[in-house]
């Protein structure tokens, strides 16, 4: 489904974590990380146990130049994934966090995602 159709669903009053996740992913894929982060933040507000959304929210924040917000999302996501037994999401967020820790102070944090995409 395209972004316009998803946005139309939202505008019609149909709001859900799944719809927000779809919008966040679509906007991130379209190169609009700020729009993506807005929808993904709402997604995890609607469903705080949505580990895939925490992972994607971190990616959106990082792509939008907010590495500390990405770190916070991934740390929360690690806790959620661990409690749900979502080992794949947990492992991916651990990798993103380790890579983020290795980025030099003046380095480009977007390299964290480039290696793992």
PALO-685187 format. One record per residue (C-alpha): x, y, z; residue in one letter. Coordinates in Angstrom, 3 decimals. Each point is the difference from the previous one (the first is absolute). Layout:
// residues N
<site c1="X" c2="Y" c3="Z" papa="a"/>
...
***
This chain:
// residues 117
<site c1="0.000" c2="0.000" c3="0.000" papa="x"/>
<site c1="1.344" c2="3.439" c3="-0.832" papa="x"/>
<site c1="0.539" c2="2.882" c3="2.397" papa="x"/>
<site c1="-2.971" c2="1.966" c3="-1.289" papa="x"/>
<site c1="-2.373" c2="-2.905" c3="0.647" papa="x"/>
<site c1="1.405" c2="-0.519" c3="3.492" papa="x"/>
<site c1="-0.235" c2="3.709" c3="0.787" papa="x"/>
<site c1="-3.607" c2="-0.018" c3="-1.274" papa="x"/>
<site c1="-0.821" c2="-2.858" c3="2.363" papa="x"/>
<site c1="1.490" c2="1.962" c3="2.878" papa="x"/>
<site c1="-1.891" c2="3.157" c3="-1.012" papa="x"/>
<site c1="-3.256" c2="-1.976" c3="-0.038" papa="x"/>
<site c1="0.461" c2="-0.786" c3="3.677" papa="x"/>
<site c1="1.488" c2="-3.467" c3="-0.274" papa="x"/>
<site c1="2.971" c2="0.176" c3="2.334" papa="x"/>
<site c1="1.882" c2="-3.042" c3="1.228" papa="x"/>
<site c1="3.505" c2="-1.121" c3="0.810" papa="x"/>
<site c1="0.106" c2="-2.066" c3="-3.198" papa="x"/>
<site c1="-1.080" c2="2.948" c3="-2.150" papa="x"/>
<site c1="2.577" c2="2.246" c3="1.655" papa="x"/>
<site c1="2.681" c2="-2.641" c3="-0.511" papa="x"/>
<site c1="-0.899" c2="-0.212" c3="-3.698" papa="x"/>
<site c1="0.122" c2="3.779" c3="-0.333" papa="x"/>
<site c1="3.308" c2="0.188" c3="1.844" papa="x"/>
<site c1="1.578" c2="-2.664" c3="-2.179" papa="x"/>
<site c1="-1.370" c2="1.587" c3="-3.176" papa="x"/>
<site c1="1.275" c2="3.457" c3="0.919" papa="x"/>
<site c1="3.394" c2="-1.410" c3="0.981" papa="x"/>
<site c1="0.224" c2="-1.886" c3="-3.301" papa="x"/>
<site c1="-0.903" c2="3.277" c3="-1.761" papa="x"/>
<site c1="2.964" c2="1.746" c3="1.646" papa="x"/>
<site c1="-2.084" c2="2.024" c3="2.462" papa="x"/>
<site c1="1.294" c2="-1.073" c3="3.418" papa="x"/>
<site c1="-1.678" c2="2.827" c3="1.935" papa="x"/>
<site c1="-3.455" c2="-0.992" c3="-1.292" papa="x"/>
<site c1="0.905" c2="-3.619" c3="0.693" papa="x"/>
<site c1="1.066" c2="0.723" c3="3.579" papa="x"/>
<site c1="-3.224" c2="1.901" c3="0.672" papa="x"/>
<site c1="-2.141" c2="-2.970" c3="-1.028" papa="x"/>
<site c1="2.230" c2="-2.577" c3="1.660" papa="x"/>
<site c1="0.015" c2="1.932" c3="3.276" papa="x"/>
<site c1="-3.802" c2="-0.044" c3="-0.098" papa="x"/>
<site c1="0.139" c2="-3.712" c3="-0.829" papa="x"/>
<site c1="1.968" c2="-0.843" c3="3.135" papa="x"/>
<site c1="-2.245" c2="2.297" c3="2.043" papa="x"/>
<site c1="-2.975" c2="-2.052" c3="-1.193" papa="x"/>
<site c1="1.816" c2="-3.310" c3="0.492" papa="x"/>
<site c1="3.086" c2="0.275" c3="2.224" papa="x"/>
<site c1="0.676" c2="-3.736" c3="-0.461" papa="x"/>
<site c1="0.517" c2="0.261" c3="-3.801" papa="x"/>
<site c1="3.707" c2="-0.879" c3="-0.165" papa="x"/>
<site c1="0.264" c2="0.352" c3="-3.792" papa="x"/>
<site c1="-1.339" c2="3.538" c3="0.322" papa="x"/>
<site c1="2.651" c2="0.895" c3="2.589" papa="x"/>
<site c1="2.666" c2="-1.334" c3="-2.353" papa="x"/>
<site c1="-1.355" c2="2.013" c3="-2.935" papa="x"/>
<site c1="-0.461" c2="3.104" c3="2.161" papa="x"/>
<site c1="3.690" c2="-0.149" c3="0.856" papa="x"/>
<site c1="0.875" c2="-0.276" c3="-3.666" papa="x"/>
<site c1="-2.211" c2="3.003" c3="-0.815" papa="x"/>
<site c1="1.544" c2="2.112" c3="2.753" papa="x"/>
<site c1="3.496" c2="-0.908" c3="-1.119" papa="x"/>
<site c1="-0.774" c2="0.722" c3="-3.655" papa="x"/>
<site c1="-1.413" c2="3.340" c3="1.153" papa="x"/>
<site c1="3.258" c2="0.917" c3="1.721" papa="x"/>
<site c1="-1.125" c2="-0.745" c3="3.566" papa="x"/>
<site c1="2.378" c2="-2.714" c3="1.246" papa="x"/>
<site c1="-0.889" c2="0.444" c3="3.683" papa="x"/>
<site c1="-3.717" c2="-0.405" c3="-0.745" papa="x"/>
<site c1="0.892" c2="-3.088" c3="-2.049" papa="x"/>
<site c1="1.969" c2="-1.382" c3="2.944" papa="x"/>
<site c1="-2.938" c2="0.580" c3="2.362" papa="x"/>
<site c1="-2.426" c2="-1.731" c3="-2.380" papa="x"/>
<site c1="2.280" c2="-2.998" c3="-0.449" papa="x"/>
<site c1="0.616" c2="-0.294" c3="3.740" papa="x"/>
<site c1="-3.738" c2="-0.016" c3="0.651" papa="x"/>
<site c1="-0.447" c2="-2.416" c3="-2.891" papa="x"/>
<site c1="2.574" c2="-2.366" c3="1.495" papa="x"/>
<site c1="-2.008" c2="-0.170" c3="3.190" papa="x"/>
<site c1="-3.244" c2="-0.618" c3="-1.887" papa="x"/>
<site c1="1.506" c2="-2.605" c3="-2.320" papa="x"/>
<site c1="1.615" c2="-1.782" c3="2.928" papa="x"/>
<site c1="-3.262" c2="-0.201" c3="1.930" papa="x"/>
<site c1="-1.859" c2="-1.265" c3="-3.075" papa="x"/>
<site c1="2.649" c2="-2.485" c3="-1.074" papa="x"/>
<site c1="0.499" c2="1.803" c3="-3.324" papa="x"/>
<site c1="3.605" c2="-1.082" c3="-0.396" papa="x"/>
<site c1="0.496" c2="1.212" c3="-3.589" papa="x"/>
<site c1="-1.029" c2="3.582" c3="0.762" papa="x"/>
<site c1="2.043" c2="-0.120" c3="3.217" papa="x"/>
<site c1="3.142" c2="-1.112" c3="-1.830" papa="x"/>
<site c1="-0.409" c2="2.662" c3="-2.700" papa="x"/>
<site c1="-0.440" c2="2.788" c3="2.546" papa="x"/>
<site c1="3.034" c2="-1.239" c3="1.941" papa="x"/>
<site c1="2.049" c2="0.196" c3="-3.208" papa="x"/>
<site c1="-1.278" c2="3.524" c3="-0.744" papa="x"/>
<site c1="0.875" c2="1.138" c3="3.528" papa="x"/>
<site c1="3.505" c2="-1.510" c3="-0.151" papa="x"/>
<site c1="0.632" c2="1.679" c3="-3.341" papa="x"/>
<site c1="-1.324" c2="3.286" c3="1.322" papa="x"/>
<site c1="2.416" c2="-0.274" c3="2.947" papa="x"/>
<site c1="2.908" c2="-0.330" c3="-2.448" papa="x"/>
<site c1="-0.852" c2="3.123" c3="-2.026" papa="x"/>
<site c1="2.647" c2="2.667" c3="0.673" papa="x"/>
<site c1="-1.213" c2="3.250" c3="1.541" papa="x"/>
<site c1="0.372" c2="1.771" c3="-3.345" papa="x"/>
<site c1="-1.038" c2="-3.046" c3="-2.059" papa="x"/>
<site c1="-3.114" c2="-0.628" c3="-2.039" papa="x"/>
<site c1="-2.483" c2="-2.068" c3="2.034" papa="x"/>
<site c1="-1.928" c2="-0.969" c3="-3.146" papa="x"/>
<site c1="2.776" c2="-2.556" c3="-0.608" papa="x"/>
<site c1="-1.642" c2="-2.051" c3="2.774" papa="x"/>
<site c1="-2.869" c2="-0.763" c3="-2.365" papa="x"/>
<site c1="1.992" c2="-0.213" c3="-3.206" papa="x"/>
<site c1="1.817" c2="-3.078" c3="1.283" papa="x"/>
<site c1="-3.134" c2="-1.786" c3="1.176" papa="x"/>
<site c1="-2.630" c2="0.852" c3="-2.603" papa="x"/>
***
